Amino acid sequence: MISMAVIELAPAMLEGTTYELLISVSNAFITLNVVVSTQLMAPFRLAEIDKDNDDASANRRMAEYTLLISGINILGVASSVWFFPRNRKQCRDWKEWGGHRFSVAISALVFSVFALIYSFTCMVLSVLPSTSCLKFVGGNGCANGPDF
């Protein structure tokens, strides 16, 4: 879908640049997906599971967590699919119409930059030993000390 939109909508001689921009933004949101998945481990107490306390309750929490993450992904896809053109004709119609709105461009830029900064910050916090215990980044809480 992205390739079709780039070919039809990108300005002449900027197809490659436009495609790379879209792929880079897409990759940033893959990272955001990992961050959100990790952050949701704390409410399900999955950061506390190890070989000593792996039981039926832990398996049930893992199944509930998996269903929640799958549901969030499905909801994200279902809500964003409307931003893609249905076919080549719609791409051409959008190109003829113009489709250049400054407010939409700024909104997309702000949303993408926020996702990138949020993802990067959370990933750094989860890697550092002194902050990896924070429930916010998927740890089991710093009351127990850092997760080493």
N, C-alpha and C positions, 0 to 999 in steps of 0.2 A: 504493500500500500504506500509506503513512504517513497519508494522509487518512482511509482507512477505520479505521485503528486509533485515530486521534484522535477521530473522530466517535463511535465505539463506546465508548472507554475513558475519555475525558476527563470530569472532573466537569462538571456542568451550569454553564453560563455561563463556563467556562474553556477552551472549545474553541479559540478564537483564540490565547490565550496558550500553550496546550500545543502547538499547531501551530507557532507562531513559535519556541518553544524547540527543537523537533525540527529545524526547518529551519536554525536557527543552528548547532546541533551538526553537522548534515550539512555545512554550508558549512565549518566548521572542519576536517572531515576531508577535504574537497576540497583545502584548503590543505596539509594534511599529505601528501596524495598528491603534490602538486607538490614539496614539500620532499624527500620520499624519492626522487622521480624525479631531482631535481637532485643529491642526494647520491650517487646511483648512477652519475653521469656520470664521476666520478673513476676508479673502478676500471676502467672501459672506456676510459679515456683520451680521452673525447669532448671534454673542455674544451680539449684541445690541438689539435683539428682546426680548420684554417682553409683558405683557398683555396690556399695553397701546398703543403699536405701532404694534400689530399683524394685518396685513392687507394682501391683495391679493399679493402685491409685496413681502412681507416677505415669504408668502407661496410659491411663485414661486422660490425665492432664495433657500428655503429649499429643494424644489424638484430638482433644478439644482445641489445642493450640494450632495443630495442623489444619483443622477445619476452619478456624478463624482466619489464619493467614491466607488460605485458599479463597475464602469468601471475600476478604479485602481485595485480593488480586482480581477476582471476577468482577467485583463492583467497580474497581478502577478501570478495567478494560471496557465494561459496559457503559461507563460514563464518558470515556474518552473516544470511543469509536465514532461518535457523532461529529467529531472534528475532522474526520477524513472524508474526502470526496467518495461518492458511491461508484463512480465510473469515470471514463475519460471525458465524456460529454460534460459532466458536472465540473471537471477540472477546467475544461475550456470555457465554460460559462463563468466560473470564478475569475479566470484570467481576463475575460472580456469585461466583466463587471468591475474589475480593478482589485477589489479585496484588500486594499491597503488602508488600514485604519491604524492611526498612531496609538490610540488607546489600547487596542488589542496587542500591538507589538510591545508596548511598555508593560502590559500585564503579563505577557508571556515571558518577557525578560526578567521581571521581578520574581515571578514564580520559579523560574529556572535557577536564578542566582540564589534565592532562598533555599531551594532544595539542595543545591550544591554545597552551600556553606553549612547548612544543618547536617548534611551527611558527613562532610569532612570533619566537622567539630565532634560529632558523636563517634566517628571511627577513631579519631585521635584519643578521645577520652576512654574508649574501650581498650585501647592498646597500652596506655600508660598504667603501670602497676598501681600507682597511688589513686587513680580514679576508676579503674576497671571494676571496682566493687560497687559503684553507684548503681542503684536500681534503675535509674534513668537510662543507663547504657546496657542494661541486661545483667548486671551483677546481682549478688545476693544481699546487698546492703553493707555499708561500711562499718556497721556496729560490730561485725565479726572480723574486721580487719580487711586489708586489701586481698583480692583474689590473685594469689601467686601460684 
